[in-house]
């Protein structure tokens, strides 16, 4: 955890927003719901990605990786969006 969040996320080569996009797509490949939900929620709650951008990521991801994984990502987005304040 210290390496990922203390080193990788702090590197200057990509913005935090770009890293969020890559991370969301990467965890969507895995069958681990907790990292998927956590990273999607963090991306939305931080303001790094909008709901509209997340919906486009879902569509792009599903087109290239498949409907089932895309649906899991879409579900995570909807759950995270439902927890957004105000």
C-alpha positions in Angstrom: 0.0 0.0 0.0 2.8 2.4 0.9 4.5 1.8 -2.4 1.3 2.2 -4.5 -0.1 5.3 -2.7 3.2 6.7 -1.4 5.3 6.3 -4.5 3.4 5.3 -7.7 0.5 7.8 -7.2 3.0 10.6 -6.4 5.1 10.3 -9.6 5.0 13.3 -11.9 4.5 11.4 -15.2 0.7 11.3 -15.0 -2.0 13.4 -13.3 -4.0 12.0 -10.5 -7.0 12.1 -12.8 -5.2 10.0 -15.5 -4.1 7.6 -12.8 -7.7 7.3 -11.6 -8.8 6.3 -15.2 -6.1 3.7 -15.5 -6.8 2.3 -12.0 -10.6 2.1 -12.5 -10.1 0.2 -15.8 -7.5 -2.1 -14.2 -9.6 -3.0 -11.1 -12.6 -3.6 -13.4 -10.6 -6.4 -15.0 -10.3 -8.2 -11.7 -13.1 -10.1 -10.0 -12.6 -8.3 -6.7 -15.6 -6.2 -5.9 -14.1 -4.3 -3.0 -11.2 -2.6 -4.9 -13.6 -1.9 -7.8 -16.1 -0.2 -5.5 -13.4 1.6 -3.6 -11.6 3.1 -6.6 -14.8 4.0 -8.4 -16.1 5.7 -5.3 -12.8 7.5 -4.8 -12.8 8.7 -8.4 -16.2 10.2 -8.1 -16.0 11.6 -4.6 -12.7 13.2 -5.2 -14.1 15.1 -8.2 -11.3 13.6 -10.4 -14.0 12.1 -12.6 -17.5 13.1 -13.3 -20.5 10.7 -13.5 -20.6 11.4 -17.3 -17.0 10.6 -17.7 -17.4 7.4 -15.6 -20.3 6.4 -17.9 -18.1 6.8 -20.9 -15.4 4.8 -19.3 -17.9 2.0 -18.7 -19.0 2.1 -22.3 -15.4 2.1 -23.6 -14.4 -0.7 -21.2 -17.4 -2.9 -22.0 -16.8 -2.5 -25.8 -13.3 -3.8 -25.4 -13.5 -6.2 -22.5 -17.0 -7.5 -22.6 -20.5 -6.9 -21.4 -20.3 -8.8 -18.1 -17.2 -6.9 -16.8 -18.7 -3.7 -18.1 -21.9 -4.4 -16.2 -20.0 -4.9 -13.0 -18.2 -1.6 -13.5 -21.5 0.1 -14.3 -23.0 -1.3 -11.1 -20.1 0.0 -9.1 -20.5 3.4 -10.7 -24.2 3.5 -9.8 -23.6 2.4 -6.2 -20.9 5.0 -5.8 -23.0 7.7 -7.4 -25.9 6.9 -5.0 -23.6 7.8 -2.1 -22.5 11.2 -3.4 -23.4 14.0 -1.0 -26.1 16.4 -1.8 
